[in-house]
Amino acid sequence: MPGSRVLGVPAAAPETALGYFLTARLACETDPYDVHHDLTAGVTGFVLVDARSTAAYEEECLPGALGLPHADLTDAVLRGLDPGPVYVTYGWGPACNAGSRAAATLAAAGFRVKEMIGGLEYWKRQNHPTTKARR
C-alpha cells in the first residue's frame, strides 16, 4: 500500500511466517521470563552463559550463570565445555551484542545455543533476582 510503512512490504505467507518464527527465531532465542520459569521449576539441560566481561559478571549476574566472556571463548575453553546441554547466552541488554557473539562462537564450534533476548537489563526489568558471581 503506497505511503504505508507497515504494509509497504507485503506480509509473508503464513507458511513462511511460521518457518521464520518457529524454526528460525524461537529455535535460536529465549527470553528472561522463560529462563526464570525454567530455573525456578528446576529444569535441567541448559547452561546460562554470561558473555559480558569478567568484571561485569563478577559485579552482577543471573543465578547459576557461567562467566564466559565472548572474547575469551578460545579453542581451549570450548574444548572444556560439555557438548550435551543447550547453552543460553546473554549480554547486558538490547544494545549489547556479547550474547550474540558468544552464541555464534559456540554454534560454530558445534554447540547447541539460544540467546536470551533482552539480556541482564530485561531480566532485571522483570524483577528477577540477580547475584554476585561464584568464585
C-alpha positions in Angstrom: 0.0 0.0 0.0 1.6 3.3 -1.0 2.6 5.5 1.9 2.3 2.7 4.5 5.3 1.9 6.5 3.7 -1.4 7.7 2.1 -2.6 4.5 4.6 -1.2 2.0 6.3 -4.5 2.1 3.8 -7.3 1.8 3.4 -9.7 4.8 4.9 -13.1 4.4 2.7 -16.1 3.5 1.6 -17.9 6.7 3.9 -20.8 5.9 6.9 -18.5 5.6 6.0 -16.7 8.8 5.6 -20.0 10.7 9.1 -21.1 9.4 10.6 -17.8 10.5 9.1 -17.5 13.9 9.1 -21.2 14.9 12.1 -22.7 13.1 14.4 -19.6 13.0 13.6 -17.3 15.8 12.3 -19.4 18.6 14.8 -22.1 17.9 17.6 -19.6 18.5 16.1 -17.3 21.1 14.5 -17.4 24.5 13.6 -14.6 26.9 14.1 -13.7 30.6 10.6 -14.9 31.6 11.1 -18.4 30.1 14.6 -18.7 31.6 13.4 -17.6 35.0 10.5 -20.1 34.8 12.7 -23.0 34.0 15.3 -22.1 36.7 12.5 -21.8 39.3 11.0 -25.1 38.1 14.4 -26.9 38.3 14.5 -27.7 34.6 17.9 -29.1 33.6 19.5 -29.4 30.2 20.7 -25.9 29.7 23.6 -23.7 30.9 23.4 -20.0 31.3 26.4 -18.1 29.9 27.1 -14.6 30.8 29.1 -13.4 27.8 29.9 -9.9 29.2 33.3 -9.0 30.6 34.6 -10.8 33.7 34.3 -7.6 35.7 30.7 -7.1 34.7 30.0 -10.8 35.5 31.6 -10.6 38.9 29.6 -7.4 39.7 26.2 -9.0 39.0 24.9 -11.9 37.0 22.0 -14.4 36.7 21.8 -17.1 39.4 23.9 -20.1 38.3 25.3 -18.3 35.2 28.7 -19.3 34.0 31.0 -16.4 33.2 32.4 -16.9 29.7 33.2 -13.5 28.1 32.7 -13.8 24.3 36.2 -12.5 23.7 37.7 -15.4 25.8 36.0 -18.3 24.0 39.2 -19.8 22.7 39.5 -23.3 21.3 40.9 -24.4 24.7 37.9 -23.0 26.6 35.5 -24.6 24.1 37.2 -28.0 24.4 36.5 -27.8 28.2 32.7 -27.4 27.7 30.2 -30.3 27.9 28.7 -30.8 24.5 25.4 -32.1 26.0 23.4 -29.1 27.2 22.0 -26.1 25.3 24.0 -23.0 26.1 21.8 -19.9 26.7 23.9 -16.8 26.3 23.2 -13.3 27.4 24.8 -9.8 27.4 23.9 -6.6 29.1 20.8 -5.8 27.0 19.5 -5.0 23.5 22.3 -2.6 22.8 24.9 -5.3 23.7 25.9 -8.0 21.3 28.0 -10.1 23.7 25.3 -12.7 23.9 25.1 -12.9 20.1 28.8 -13.1 19.7 29.1 -15.9 22.2 26.2 -17.8 20.7 27.8 -17.5 17.2 31.1 -18.8 18.5 29.5 -21.7 20.4 27.4 -22.6 17.4 30.4 -22.5 15.1 32.1 -24.9 17.5 29.2 -27.4 17.3 27.3 -26.5 20.4 23.5 -26.1 20.6 22.7 -22.5 21.6 20.0 -20.0 22.3 20.4 -16.3 23.1 18.3 -14.8 25.9 16.9 -11.7 24.3 16.9 -8.6 26.4 19.9 -9.8 28.4 20.5 -8.8 32.0 18.7 -5.5 31.5 15.4 -7.1 30.7 15.9 -9.8 33.3 16.1 -7.0 35.9 13.2 -5.1 34.4 11.1 -8.2 35.1 12.3 -8.1 38.7 14.0 -11.5 38.6 16.8 -11.9 41.1 20.5 -11.4 40.3 23.5 -12.5 42.3 27.2 -11.9 42.7 29.3 -14.4 40.6 30.5 -17.6 42.2 34.3 -17.7 42.6 
